[in-house]
Amino acid sequence: MQIPAPFDYVRASDVDNALALLERHGPESRLVAGGHSLLPMMKLRLARPEWLIDINGLAELDFMVREGNVFRIGALTRHTTLLESPEVARLFPIVTDAEQVIADPVVRNRGTIGGSLCQADPAEDLSTVCDVLRAEAVIRGPAGERVVAMDEFHRGPYETAVGQNELMSELRFPIRPRSSSAYEKVERRVGDWAVAAAGAAVSLAADGTIEESSVGLTAVGLDGTVAGIGDLLGGRRPDEDLFAEAGRIAAAACEPVADQRGGIDYKRHLADELTRRVLRRACARASEEQEG
Amino acid sequence: MQISMSVNGNEVTRDIEPRVLLVHFIREELGLTGTHWGCDTSNCGTCVVLMDGQPVKSCTVLAAMADGHEIRTVEGLASNGALDPVQQGFMEEHGLQCGFCTPGMMLTARALLDKNPHPDDGEIRQAISGQICRCTGYATIVRSVQWAANHPVGSAATGDAADPSEAEEVTA
């Protein structure tokens, strides 16, 4: 039987209260939202916080709202809510693609976007999604609010820019014209971590050529986005040869490790193939967007 | 710490350690052993209960987190001696063999049908994709949920047909 080590539990009444509680209880206190990363670690005694500060009641962190050309998603937004949002599916289909394959439907009822990002598991999907969409994380702490770009947010496996006495409050996604995106993952079964996954975001110019593009990979040892893809695709018309070239760059850029989910060659093959697929789909979606 | 919640419509209040998981609270504190405890790692789904109407894996929820919420377990599916159509469907279509995954499967099915009364087979498979059955191969579970969809509460074919002794067999 897996039971966490003893701890004290308190419910935060609002964000300021949560920050005050983190300050009061110090480094041995942890925030908990959906709990589907932290509680399993506590059950295995890999994490032993002395205080759990429950932020599930903070409605102020549970929202989705468009403001001009920015889409704001509260950190406490559940995976299921993201998956079922027609506005998210229209603006950022990569989020919907990814949410369909994150954990399983029951886990998605509890897990949150903020929790996934802050857990920063190397095989976690939404980090790649946020990277390619060039999202920004809003972090609140005793000194107020700061906004950090994704390359600054990620610090490595299980490590982010969010300090011990801070809290991620929201993610901000820029909305670009004639743009779309896609995500695809290969997993052994529902709920397992990715063998490999890829995400792409593209913006097309009025003449149908690619203006901006970005590709990210999950679970194959690549931080941030694949260097060189934007330069390769910029100004070119989307076609299969171009996608194949991008796939080769992605496969060369990643550094997968062999494990029970597959060998290095297989994972590189997936990085290549999945890069082609997500670019193909993102470009097709963006051109539909353009026509519509 | 003291927590209170509604379980199958009954208010319960207990003093617990904060580290008590919801599945153990339900089984050991409340004695409702219809909720099963399986893999302990939020993979198998036999511990699924409804929290405010949504399926959750109760091995990965603290009882403290359920304070103030509404919990529904397999014991709360039947009402006034009549089986829920989902329970009846699992009987009619042989949706179980050993019965270990059944409580979680039935609660997820209930939540699915509340949201989507006429799911297709793909939607049913998707809904139960975080739950593991090692006996049926899932085909009969999908048929059981379809049976329930075709016999909603209030339709002639549910309720009266249920024999109370069979009800116990399904939920035990």
Boltz contact constraints between the chains, C-beta under 6 A:
constraints:
  - contact:
      token1: [A, 2]
      token2: [B, 40]
      max_distance: 6.0
  - contact:
      token1: [A, 4]
      token2: [B, 19]
      max_distance: 6.0
  - contact:
      token1: [A, 6]
      token2: [B, 19]
      max_distance: 6.0
  - contact:
      token1: [A, 7]
      token2: [B, 18]
      max_distance: 6.0
  - contact:
      token1: [A, 9]
      token2: [B, 18]
      max_distance: 6.0
  - contact:
      token1: [A, 9]
      token2: [B, 64]
      max_distance: 6.0
  - contact:
      token1: [A, 36]
      token2: [B, 60]
      max_distance: 6.0
  - contact:
      token1: [A, 39]
      token2: [B, 60]
      max_distance: 6.0
  - contact:
      token1: [A, 104]
      token2: [B, 129]
      max_distance: 6.0
  - contact:
      token1: [A, 104]
      token2: [B, 130]
      max_distance: 6.0
  - contact:
      token1: [A, 105]
      token2: [B, 127]
      max_distance: 6.0
  - contact:
      token1: [A, 105]
      token2: [B, 130]
      max_distance: 6.0
  - contact:
      token1: [A, 106]
      token2: [B, 48]
      max_distance: 6.0
  - contact:
      token1: [A, 106]
      token2: [B, 55]
      max_distance: 6.0
  - contact:
      token1: [A, 106]
      token2: [B, 57]
      max_distance: 6.0
  - contact:
      token1: [A, 106]
      token2: [B, 130]
      max_distance: 6.0
  - contact:
      token1: [A, 109]
      token2: [B, 54]
      max_distance: 6.0
  - contact:
      token1: [A, 109]
      token2: [B, 56]
      max_distance: 6.0
  - contact:
      token1: [A, 110]
      token2: [B, 56]
      max_distance: 6.0
  - contact:
      token1: [A, 190]
      token2: [B, 129]
      max_distance: 6.0
  - contact:
      token1: [A, 191]
      token2: [B, 130]
      max_distance: 6.0
